[in-house]
Amino acid sequence: MKTFLTLCKITALATSTITGVLLSAASLSAPPEVKSQDSNKTLILTLQYSHNEYEVLNARILNEKLPARFQNGAQADLLAFNLKNGQGQILGQGKIANPHVLRGIFQEPNNEEPHGEKTLQDSTFMVRFPYIEGMQILGLLEPSQTSPSRARSGTLPAPLTRNLSFSNLL
């Protein structure tokens, strides 16, 4: 009987993990505040998040315009990004729902709350954005660590940016 219960727990955990990976991998998004120049092309970046580091796994340009997915601007847990040329000039920017935080219904044994939130240690996700000629660098913006006194005064430091080049993948 213990073996059966252990097998059920392992199956539930594996199902939850696989669901998380599939949902994470399927999260394509582009921001509504895109300042595109009526581009008829779409940039799709495949990113991997592991051990608090991001890596661009793949980059491609589609010769078609894909519609943007709108995000709730009031949502607190957003990943802000910008796309730059080789000289660091920002060509586009936006925000997507944090791809390594899953929210939804999780079917786990002995869980009274079916709705929940899980933070993934590793995730793979895609970002799509109207392509503008010259895009080479993805800048991921992270809020800076703020002291309580600065937060009260309203003078928050500028966010830190992690720049990831993808030009060699195009």
N, CA, C and O of each residue as an XYZ file, in Angstrom:
680
protein
N       0.822     -1.191      0.000
C       0.000      0.000      0.000
C       0.869      1.260      0.000
O       0.562      2.234     -0.687
N       1.984      1.232      0.795
C       2.887      2.379      0.832
C       3.502      2.628     -0.540
O       3.670      3.773     -0.960
N       3.833      1.549     -1.229
C       4.410      1.672     -2.562
C       3.425      2.330     -3.514
O       3.806      3.169     -4.330
N       2.169      1.952     -3.409
C       1.141      2.544     -4.251
C       0.992      4.038     -3.970
O       0.908      4.835     -4.905
N       0.958      4.430     -2.684
C       0.848      5.850     -2.325
C       2.068      6.629     -2.787
O       1.938      7.751     -3.274
N       3.248      6.046     -2.640
C       4.472      6.708     -3.114
C       4.417      6.886     -4.620
O       4.788      7.943     -5.132
N       3.962      5.876     -5.332
C       3.836      5.952     -6.778
C       2.835      7.038     -7.176
O       3.062      7.754     -8.151
N       1.732      7.170     -6.434
C       0.741      8.223     -6.706
C       1.348      9.599     -6.489
O       1.120     10.505     -7.291
N       2.121      9.775     -5.416
C       2.760     11.066     -5.146
C       3.764     11.413     -6.238
O       3.822     12.558     -6.688
N       4.551     10.436     -6.665
C       5.538     10.668     -7.727
C       4.834     11.034     -9.018
O       5.271     11.940     -9.727
N       3.753     10.345     -9.333
C       2.990     10.640    -10.546
C       2.413     12.046    -10.500
O       2.459     12.767    -11.497
N       1.869     12.445     -9.350
C       1.302     13.795     -9.215
C       2.382     14.850     -9.357
O       2.169     15.869    -10.015
N       3.549     14.621     -8.745
C       4.653     15.570     -8.851
C       5.157     15.664    -10.286
O       5.411     16.761    -10.783
N       5.301     14.528    -10.952
C       5.762     14.524    -12.343
C       4.763     15.237    -13.244
O       5.157     16.003    -14.124
N       3.477     14.993    -13.030
C       2.439     15.659    -13.823
C       2.483     17.160    -13.607
O       2.370     17.928    -14.562
N       2.645     17.585    -12.366
C       2.728     19.014    -12.049
C       3.941     19.649    -12.709
O       3.845     20.743    -13.265
N       5.088     18.967    -12.652
C       6.312     19.495    -13.259
C       6.184     19.582    -14.773
O       6.553     20.594    -15.369
N       5.667     18.538    -15.397
C       5.495     18.532    -16.855
C       4.528     19.625    -17.274
O       4.763     20.311    -18.270
N       3.439     19.798    -16.525
C       2.474     20.854    -16.829
C       3.153     22.217    -16.744
O       2.940     23.078    -17.598
N       3.972     22.409    -15.710
C       4.687     23.678    -15.552
C       5.618     23.952    -16.706
O       5.671     25.077    -17.203
N       6.359     22.943    -17.146
C       7.287     23.111    -18.260
C       6.527     23.428    -19.543
O       6.927     24.307    -20.307
N       5.424     22.706    -19.778
C       4.645     22.958    -20.989
C       4.026     24.346    -20.978
O       4.047     25.040    -21.995
N       3.474     24.763    -19.841
C       2.902     26.104    -19.757
C       3.978     27.165    -19.924
O       3.757     28.188    -20.573
N       5.141     26.916    -19.337
C       6.243     27.870    -19.448
C       6.721     27.951    -20.884
O       6.957     29.045    -21.397
N       6.868     26.809    -21.539
C       7.365     26.798    -22.913
C       6.360     27.402    -23.882
O       6.740     27.919    -24.933
N       5.084     27.338    -23.536
C       4.059     27.837    -24.444
C       3.769     29.317    -24.256
O       2.915     29.872    -24.948
N       4.466     29.962    -23.330
C       4.135     31.359    -23.043
C       4.797     32.299    -24.039
O       5.893     32.803    -23.797
N       4.137     32.526    -25.135
C       4.572     33.505    -26.127
C       3.903     34.816    -25.807
O       2.705     34.851    -25.524
N       4.651     35.889    -25.846
C       3.997     37.153    -25.555
C       4.756     38.321    -26.147
O       5.961     38.256    -26.385
N       4.032     39.364    -26.369
C       4.596     40.634    -26.803
C       3.794     41.726    -26.133
O       2.592     41.573    -25.921
N       4.433     42.810    -25.801
C       3.759     43.846    -25.027
C       2.796     44.683    -25.850
O       2.977     44.819    -27.060
N       1.768     45.249    -25.209
C       0.832     46.093    -25.926
C       1.408     47.466    -26.248
O       0.936     48.131    -27.170
N       2.428     47.903    -25.497
C       2.953     49.245    -25.707
C       4.085     49.272    -26.740
O       4.951     50.146    -26.700
N       4.066     48.313    -27.658
C       5.088     48.233    -28.682
C       5.070     49.491    -29.546
O       4.020     49.920    -30.024
N       6.235     50.062    -29.730
C       6.362     51.211    -30.620
C       6.971     50.721    -31.928
O       8.057     51.148    -32.320
N       6.275     49.842    -32.578
C       6.813     49.274    -33.809
C       6.597     50.230    -34.968
O       5.711     51.084    -34.956
N       7.427     50.054    -35.947
C       7.340     50.891    -37.131
C       6.577     50.126    -38.209
O       7.052     49.978    -39.335
N       5.394     49.645    -37.849
C       4.573     48.832    -38.749
C       5.386     47.716    -39.389
O       5.379     47.544    -40.608
N       6.076     46.972    -38.560
C       6.903     45.876    -39.022
C       6.017     44.730    -39.501
O       5.004     44.415    -38.876
N       6.397     44.124    -40.589
C       5.690     42.951    -41.091
C       6.434     41.676    -40.723
O       6.156     40.606    -41.264
N       7.390     41.798    -39.790
C       8.170     40.657    -39.340
C       8.039     40.550    -37.823
O       7.724     41.525    -37.140
N       8.288     39.338    -37.310
C       8.201     39.084    -35.876
C       9.482     38.407    -35.412
O       9.929     37.428    -36.009
N      10.066     38.934    -34.348
C      11.235     38.339    -33.715
C      10.747     37.390    -32.630
O       9.934     37.768    -31.787
N      11.244     36.157    -32.651
C      10.896     35.188    -31.615
C      12.194     34.729    -30.961
O      13.089     34.199    -31.620
N      12.277     34.944    -29.650
C      13.434     34.542    -28.867
C      13.035     33.422    -27.922
O      12.017     33.525    -27.239
N      13.822     32.354    -27.874
C      13.633     31.281    -26.911
C      14.674     31.485    -25.821
O      15.875     31.505    -26.088
N      14.202     31.634    -24.596
C      15.078     31.916    -23.463
C      15.011     30.793    -22.445
O      13.993     30.115    -22.304
N      16.119     30.612    -21.738
C      16.156     29.651    -20.649
C      16.534     30.395    -19.376
O      17.461     31.206    -19.370
N      15.810     30.112    -18.301
C      16.093     30.671    -16.988
C      16.535     29.531    -16.095
O      15.793     28.568    -15.903
N      17.752     29.632    -15.538
C      18.264     28.593    -14.669
C      19.257     29.209    -13.695
O      20.167     29.932    -14.101
N      19.081     28.923    -12.416
C      19.983     29.416    -11.366
C      20.131     30.936    -11.416
O      21.241     31.461    -11.337
N      19.003     31.639    -11.548
C      18.949     33.106    -11.590
C      19.696     33.714    -12.767
O      20.066     34.887    -12.716
N      19.923     32.953    -13.816
C      20.587     33.452    -15.023
C      19.692     33.168    -16.229
O      18.976     32.168    -16.274
N      19.752     34.066    -17.194
C      19.014     33.905    -18.447
C      19.996     33.640    -19.572
O      21.127     34.126    -19.558
N      19.540     32.853    -20.556
C      20.351     32.578    -21.737
C      19.424     32.524    -22.950
O      18.337     31.950    -22.882
N      19.859     33.123    -24.059
C      19.092     33.041    -25.300
C      19.489     31.740    -25.995
O      20.644     31.563    -26.382
N      18.529     30.837    -26.151
C      18.796     29.549    -26.790
C      18.624     29.610    -28.300
O      19.340     28.944    -29.048
N      17.661     30.422    -28.739
C      17.357     30.481    -30.163
C      16.752     31.841    -30.488
O      16.055     32.437    -29.666
N      17.024     32.313    -31.673
C      16.431     33.562    -32.170
C      16.078     33.348    -33.629
O      16.849     32.774    -34.398
N      14.899     33.822    -33.993
C      14.502     33.713    -35.404
C      13.562     34.848    -35.759
O      12.896     35.428    -34.900
N      13.527     35.145    -37.032
C      12.657     36.203    -37.535
C      11.646     35.551    -38.474
O      12.017     34.887    -39.442
N      10.374     35.749    -38.176
C       9.312     35.252    -39.041
C       8.925     36.343    -40.025
O       8.868     37.517    -39.657
N       8.665     35.979    -41.242
C       8.242     36.948    -42.259
C       6.737     37.140    -42.230
O       6.079     37.148    -43.270
N       6.204     37.292    -41.041
C       4.787     37.578    -40.861
C       4.602     38.360    -39.575
O       5.423     38.287    -38.661
N       3.528     39.096    -39.520
C       3.233     39.909    -38.344
C       2.296     39.125    -37.443
O       1.171     38.805    -37.829
N       2.766     38.814    -36.233
C       1.930     38.130    -35.260
C       1.363     39.154    -34.295
O       2.062     40.097    -33.924
N       0.123     38.996    -33.882
C      -0.478     39.984    -32.971
C       0.151     39.919    -31.586
O       0.624     38.868    -31.152
N       0.148     41.061    -30.897
C       0.671     41.134    -29.540
C      -0.343     40.573    -28.568
O      -1.550     40.663    -28.793
N       0.154     39.991    -27.479
C      -0.706     39.553    -26.382
C      -0.677     40.626    -25.323
O       0.396     41.077    -24.923
N      -1.825     41.035    -24.870
C      -1.904     42.102    -23.881
C      -1.733     41.543    -22.481
O      -2.236     40.466    -22.163
N      -1.014     42.289    -21.644
C      -0.812     41.936    -20.247
C      -1.511     42.955    -19.367
O      -1.655     44.119    -19.739
N      -1.937     42.517    -18.221
C      -2.545     43.413    -17.254
C      -1.440     44.279    -16.655
O      -0.581     43.765    -15.939
N      -1.446     45.567    -16.931
C      -0.418     46.471    -16.456
C      -0.372     46.594    -14.951
O       0.653     46.989    -14.395
N      -1.474     46.261    -14.273
C      -1.523     46.360    -12.816
C      -0.892     45.147    -12.141
O      -0.660     45.164    -10.932
N      -0.618     44.112    -12.897
C      -0.025     42.901    -12.336
C       1.373     43.217    -11.814
O       2.180     43.825    -12.517
N       1.654     42.806    -10.588
C       2.909     43.182     -9.933
C       4.106     42.385    -10.435
O       5.208     42.928    -10.518
N       3.922     41.131    -10.767
C       5.045     40.262    -11.096
C       5.261     40.200    -12.607
O       4.891     39.220    -13.254
N       5.860     41.246    -13.160
C       6.116     41.320    -14.594
C       7.618     41.337    -14.856
O       8.389     41.870    -14.058
N       8.021     40.758    -15.964
C       9.410     40.800    -16.407
C       9.485     41.866    -17.495
O       8.926     41.699    -18.579
N      10.176     42.958    -17.198
C      10.315     44.055    -18.160
C      11.552     43.808    -19.017
O      12.560     43.291    -18.534
N      11.468     44.180    -20.290
C      12.591     43.988    -21.192
C      12.629     45.102    -22.221
O      11.654     45.826    -22.423
N      13.781     45.218    -22.866
C      13.890     46.099    -24.024
C      14.763     45.424    -25.061
O      15.563     44.543    -24.743
N      14.603     45.844    -26.297
C      15.392     45.321    -27.404
C      16.209     46.470    -27.966
O      15.685     47.554    -28.224
N      17.515     46.220    -28.156
C      18.438     47.276    -28.541
C      19.223     46.886    -29.786
O      19.307     45.715    -30.157
N      19.793     47.909    -30.419
C      20.720     47.645    -31.506
C      22.123     47.477    -30.921
O      22.288     47.517    -29.702
N      23.126     47.290    -31.766
C      24.495     47.070    -31.315
C      25.097     48.240    -30.567
O      26.038     48.055    -29.795
N      24.574     49.452    -30.776
C      25.084     50.639    -30.099
C      24.365     50.891    -28.765
O      24.695     51.849    -28.066
N      23.399     50.056    -28.408
C      22.688     50.198    -27.149
C      21.434     51.046    -27.228
O      20.790     51.285    -26.207
N      21.070     51.510    -28.430
C      19.857     52.313    -28.596
C      18.635     51.397    -28.486
O      18.572     50.361    -29.147
N      17.668     51.782    -27.652
C      16.467     50.974    -27.445
C      15.537     51.126    -28.646
O      15.133     52.233    -29.003
N      15.206     49.988    -29.260
C      14.318     49.964    -30.423
C      12.899     49.533    -30.067
O      11.971     49.755    -30.845
N      12.728     48.930    -28.916
C      11.413     48.484    -28.464
C      11.500     48.044    -27.022
O      12.577     47.707    -26.529
N      10.367     48.048    -26.345
C      10.350     47.629    -24.947
C       8.976     47.113    -24.574
O       7.984     47.404    -25.243
N       8.932     46.345    -23.499
C       7.648     45.832    -23.049
C       7.772     45.063    -21.758
O       8.827     45.058    -21.124
N       6.689     44.412    -21.369
C       6.620     43.620    -20.142
C       5.810     42.364    -20.431
O       4.836     42.387    -21.184
N       6.237     41.272    -19.815
C       5.496     40.018    -19.919
C       5.292     39.464    -18.517
O       6.023     39.813    -17.590
N       4.301     38.606    -18.369
C       4.097     37.930    -17.091
C       5.344     37.116    -16.781
O       5.919     36.487    -17.669
N       5.758     37.129    -15.529
C       6.960     36.417    -15.119
C       6.857     34.955    -15.561
O       5.985     34.231    -15.079
N       7.729     34.510    -16.468
C       7.588     33.176    -17.045
C       7.977     32.034    -16.117
O       7.657     30.883    -16.415
N       8.652     32.304    -15.008
C       9.004     31.210    -14.116
C       8.145     31.191    -12.855
O       8.493     30.543    -11.868
N       7.026     31.901    -12.894
C       6.020     31.806    -11.836
C       4.731     31.317    -12.489
O       4.149     31.999    -13.333
N       4.301     30.140    -12.092
C       3.077     29.556    -12.643
C       1.937     29.772    -11.672
O       2.086     29.569    -10.467
N       0.806     30.183    -12.197
C      -0.388     30.374    -11.384
C      -1.517     29.562    -12.013
O      -1.665     29.514    -13.234
N      -2.295     28.935    -11.163
C      -3.409     28.167    -11.694
C      -3.871     27.107    -10.724
O      -3.672     27.214     -9.514
N      -4.488     26.086    -11.274
C      -5.012     24.985    -10.474
C      -3.980     23.871    -10.487
O      -3.606     23.366    -11.545
N      -3.527     23.496     -9.306
C      -2.558     22.419     -9.172
C      -3.227     21.273     -8.440
O      -3.775     21.454     -7.352
N      -3.182     20.106     -9.032
C      -3.813     18.940     -8.433
C      -2.767     18.154     -7.674
O      -2.075     17.305     -8.237
N      -2.660     18.441     -6.405
C      -1.716     17.743     -5.551
C      -2.476     17.088     -4.414
O      -3.449     17.654     -3.917
N      -2.047     15.900     -3.991
C      -2.718     15.237     -2.870
C      -2.568     16.054     -1.588
O      -1.546     16.702     -1.366
N      -3.582     16.013     -0.767
C      -3.596     16.683      0.536
C      -3.441     18.193      0.422
O      -2.901     18.822      1.333
N      -3.892     18.777     -0.652
C      -3.810     20.228     -0.827
C      -5.225     20.781     -0.747
O      -6.065     20.494     -1.600
N      -5.482     21.581      0.294
C      -6.821     22.128      0.480
C      -7.122     23.233     -0.529
O      -8.270     23.388     -0.945
N      -6.120     23.992     -0.925
C      -6.299     25.080     -1.888
C      -5.915     24.591     -3.283
O      -4.731     24.385     -3.548
N      -6.872     24.400     -4.172
C      -6.512     23.928     -5.514
C      -5.799     25.003     -6.337
O      -4.981     24.682     -7.200
N      -6.108     26.288     -6.073
C      -5.448     27.370     -6.803
C      -4.153     27.700     -6.087
O      -4.093     27.721     -4.858
N      -3.132     27.954     -6.864
C      -1.868     28.252     -6.210
C      -0.884     28.916     -7.150
O      -1.212     29.306     -8.271
N       0.321     29.029     -6.655
C       1.409     29.649     -7.396
C       2.672     28.835     -7.140
O       2.965     28.466     -6.003
N       3.408     28.562     -8.199
C       4.663     27.817     -8.072
C       5.745     28.593     -8.798
O       5.542     29.093     -9.904
N       6.888     28.683     -8.157
C       8.038     29.322     -8.789
C       8.962     28.222     -9.276
O       9.399     27.374     -8.498
N       9.254     28.242    -10.556
C      10.127     27.241    -11.158
C      11.585     27.657    -11.003
O      11.921     28.830    -11.165
N      12.440     26.707    -10.692
C      13.874     26.981    -10.604
C      14.483     27.076    -12.000
O      15.440     27.819    -12.221
N      13.926     26.323    -12.929
C      14.383     26.323    -14.321
C      13.156     26.440    -15.203
O      12.134     25.801    -14.949
N      13.257     27.255    -16.239
C      12.151     27.339    -17.188
C      12.679     27.743    -18.554
O      13.723     28.384    -18.673
N      11.951     27.361    -19.556
C      12.241     27.752    -20.925
C      10.987     28.439    -21.443
O       9.881     27.919    -21.295
N      11.158     29.606    -22.050
C      10.000     30.354    -22.515
C      10.369     31.135    -23.768
O      11.540     31.269    -24.123
N       9.337     31.644    -24.425
C       9.529     32.391    -25.671
C       8.953     33.788    -25.527
O       7.946     34.000    -24.851
N       9.610     34.728    -26.175
C       9.148     36.108    -26.238
C       9.028     36.461    -27.708
O       9.942     36.203    -28.491
N       7.908     37.046    -28.080
C       7.770     37.499    -29.467
C       7.575     39.005    -29.467
O       6.985     39.579    -28.551
N       8.087     39.627    -30.520
C       8.109     41.076    -30.584
C       8.163     41.498    -32.047
O       8.849     40.850    -32.837
N       7.467     42.556    -32.432
C       7.597     43.037    -33.816
C       9.059     43.363    -34.106
O       9.693     44.110    -33.361
N       9.587     42.802    -35.185
C      11.008     42.960    -35.497
C      11.278     44.294    -36.173
O      10.587     44.701    -37.106
N      12.313     44.960    -35.664
C      12.809     46.192    -36.270
C      14.247     45.920    -36.675
O      15.028     45.388    -35.885
N      14.596     46.279    -37.889
C      15.944     46.041    -38.415
C      16.997     46.553    -37.435
O      16.929     47.692    -36.972
N      17.967     45.699    -37.125
C      19.060     46.082    -36.249
C      18.953     45.549    -34.830
O      19.887     45.717    -34.045
N      17.841     44.911    -34.477
C      17.715     44.361    -33.124
C      18.773     43.281    -32.914
O      18.874     42.337    -33.696
N      19.564     43.432    -31.843
C      20.640     42.481    -31.576
C      20.760     42.082    -30.107
O      21.332     41.038    -29.792
N      20.220     42.912    -29.204
C      20.429     42.698    -27.776
C      19.095     42.737    -27.036
O      18.276     43.630    -27.254
N      18.890     41.757    -26.160
C      17.732     41.742    -25.281
C      18.198     42.200    -23.909
O      19.096     41.599    -23.320
N      17.595     43.255    -23.405
C      17.897     43.745    -22.058
C      16.772     43.377    -21.122
O      15.638     43.819    -21.306
N      17.073     42.569    -20.113
C      16.069     42.193    -19.111
C      16.247     43.109    -17.911
O      17.330     43.181    -17.331
N      15.189     43.803    -17.546
C      15.249     44.789    -16.466
C      14.865     44.146    -15.148
O      13.847     43.461    -15.056
N      15.674     44.365    -14.140
C      15.397     43.849    -12.809
C      15.319     45.008    -11.844
O      16.180     45.887    -11.868
N      14.310     45.031    -10.999
C      14.242     46.116    -10.015
C      15.459     46.081     -9.107
O      15.884     45.008     -8.677
N      16.019     47.239     -8.814
C      17.170     47.335     -7.915
C      16.742     47.072     -6.485
O      15.574     47.228     -6.130
N      17.692     46.678     -5.685
C      17.438     46.538     -4.255
C      17.277     47.939     -3.686
O      18.152     48.784     -3.876
N      16.192     48.196     -3.004
C      15.958     49.531     -2.472
C      15.968     49.495     -0.962
O      15.535     48.521     -0.346
N      16.461     50.555     -0.377
C      16.421     50.648      1.078
C      15.051     51.177      1.467
O      14.430     51.888      0.676
N      14.553     50.856      2.667
C      13.233     51.324      3.084
C      13.125     52.846      3.079
O      12.063     53.384      2.766
N      14.214     53.556      3.423
C      14.148     55.017      3.453
C      13.989     55.594      2.055
O      13.262     56.569      1.867
N      14.675     54.991      1.054
C      14.530     55.476     -0.319
C      13.145     55.169     -0.850
O      12.573     55.970     -1.591
N      12.586     53.999     -0.476
C      11.252     53.644     -0.953
C      10.214     54.612     -0.402
O       9.272     54.977     -1.105
N      10.382     55.037      0.871
C       9.437     55.993      1.450
C       9.561     57.363      0.805
O       8.567     58.071      0.646
N      10.786     57.740      0.431
C      10.980     59.070     -0.132
C      10.522     59.145     -1.586
O      10.357     60.232     -2.139
N      10.322     57.987     -2.191
C       9.856     57.977     -3.578
C      10.980     58.076     -4.588
O      10.709     58.158     -5.786
N      12.241     58.072     -4.151
C      13.363     58.123     -5.090
C      13.945     56.728     -5.219
O      14.834     56.339     -4.462
N      13.439     55.987     -6.176
C      13.900     54.622     -6.389
C      15.007     54.621     -7.431
O      14.948     55.379     -8.399
N      16.028     53.768     -7.239
C      17.109     53.712     -8.220
C      16.627     53.095     -9.531
O      15.616     52.394     -9.574
N      17.363     53.368    -10.578
C      17.032     52.807    -11.892
C      17.204     51.295    -11.845
O      18.059     50.792    -11.116
N      16.395     50.559    -12.621
C      16.523     49.104    -12.612
C      17.846     48.658    -13.235
O      18.399     49.334    -14.103
N      18.339     47.513    -12.777
C      19.527     46.907    -13.360
C      19.110     46.197    -14.639
O      17.988     45.698    -14.736
N      20.002     46.149    -15.616
C      19.695     45.497    -16.878
C      20.697     44.388    -17.150
O      21.906     44.599    -17.063
N      20.189     43.204    -17.481
C      21.034     42.103    -17.953
C      20.915     42.086    -19.463
O      19.834     41.838    -19.997
N      22.012     42.346    -20.157
C      21.997     42.377    -21.619
C      22.418     41.028    -22.180
O      23.463     40.489    -21.815
N      21.591     40.490    -23.071
C      21.861     39.210    -23.725
C      21.882     39.435    -25.224
O      20.883     39.852    -25.810
N      23.012     39.161    -25.840
C      23.125     39.325    -27.288
C      22.551     38.078    -27.981
O      22.786     36.952    -27.542
N      21.809     38.293    -29.051
C      21.256     37.181    -29.820
C      21.586     37.299    -31.308
O      21.120     36.487    -32.108
N      22.379     38.294    -31.685
C      22.664     38.533    -33.104
C      23.362     37.349    -33.760
O      23.169     37.101    -34.951
N      24.176     36.610    -32.996
C      24.875     35.453    -33.576
C      23.930     34.284    -33.844
O      24.320     33.329    -34.516
N      22.691     34.335    -33.334
C      21.725     33.263    -33.534
C      20.775     33.510    -34.703
O      20.050     32.605    -35.116
N      20.777     34.732    -35.237
C      19.870     35.077    -36.339
C      20.402     34.560    -37.663
O      19.771     34.757    -38.701
